[in-house]
Amino acid sequence: MLESIPSAVEEPDERLVRDYLAALNHGQLIDALSAFSMDASFRDQSGREKHGIREIAEVFVRQGRPVRVEIEDLQREGDAVSVRVRMSTRANRAPRTYRSVFHVSRNRIHSLEIDPIPTARHRSKRTSRTE
């Protein structure tokens, strides 16, 4: 797992993303929100977009804190940091996997896009419906 990579090897953008996810994991919503720029954009897993720190804060408050956030993969993709995470919430303890793409500049997250990654179970349900 990437957690074992020494932080000295990481770029500042990657460190910011790890710190943001760690804050979420520990329920430190203020610390998580402080990673965003004031005019940041946020697209959640359902495709809804929020703009600005106030709208993003409302999302965090409504969702509550995740029970667990586990980084499976973190890598730079051009000017973005792409992360695959497993996340479970209080409402749904079965972990779901997401691909999150962070655009960072001046040590702040300017945009975050979250896309669910279908599990084998979800893919097979979709396949059987179309047959």
N, C-alpha and C positions, 0 to 999 in steps of 0.2 A: 504494500500500500504506500502511497506517496507521503503519508504522514512521517515516514522515517527519513525523508530527504532533509538534510540540514538547511536551516533557513538562510544561511549565507549564500547558498547556491541559487535561491529564488530571487526573482525580480521583485521590486516593490509592489507592482500591480498584483502579482500572485500572492504576496504576503497579505495585502489588504483584503483580498478575496477570502483567504483562509481565516483571517481575523474576523471578518464579517460572519462567516459561517459558524465559527466558534462562538461568537456572541449569540447568534440564533440558538445554537445548541444549548447554551447555558441560560437562555431566557433573558438575556441582557438586551432588551429591545432598544433602549437609548443608545447603547454602543453600536448595535447593528445599524440603526438609522443614521448615526453620525458618519458612517462610511459613505453615504450618498451626498451628492452635490445638491444644492438647493433647487436646481431646475432639472433634476434627474427624471428619467422615464422608467417605468416598470411595467412589463407585460407578464401577467401571471399565467399559470398553466392552462387556464380556460380561455386565454386570448384577450382578456380585458386589460386595457391600458390605463395607467395612472400617470399623471404628470405633476412634478413638483413634490417637495418633501412632505407637505401636508397631506396630500392624497395618498402617498406611500405610507405615511404613518397611520392613516386610517385603516389601510389594508392590514398592517401588522397588528393593530389593536383588535380588529374583527377576527382575524385568524387565530389568535392566541399563539402560544409558543409551541414549536415542534417538540415532541418528546425526545426525538433523536435525529441528528443530522450526521450522516457518515459520508465522507468524501471517498468515492471509488476511483476517480481519475481527475487530474487537474493538468491542463496544458495550455500553452499559448497557441492561439490560432490567429496569425497576423497581428492586428492591433487589439485583439480581444483575448480574454481568458475564458476558456471553456471548462466547465466542471460537470462531472457526472456525480450526482449525490443520491443516496438512499435516504428517504425521509419518512418518518411516521409521526402522526399527530395524536392528540388526545382522542379525537373523534374516530380516527381510523388507525389502529395500532399496526395493521399490516403495512410493512414498508412499501413505498412506491419509489420508482427511480425516475429522476428528472435530469435533463441536460439544461444547464444554466449558462448563458453567455453574458459575460460582464464586459462592458466597455469602461475603461478607467482612464482618467487623466487628472493630472495635478493631485494625485493621491486621494481621489474621490471617485465613487462609482457614478458614471453619467447615464448609463442605461443597463438594465438587467432584463433579459428575456428568458422565461422558463418554459420548457416544453417537456411534457411527460414522455417517458420512454415506455412503450407498451411491453408488458411482460409476456412470456410465452403463453400464459393462460388467456390474457386479453387478445392476443393475436389469433389464437385458435378459435375463440368465440366469434371474432369478426369474420374469419375465413368460413366457418360453418354457416353463418347467416347468409353469405353470398352464394353458397353452392345450391 
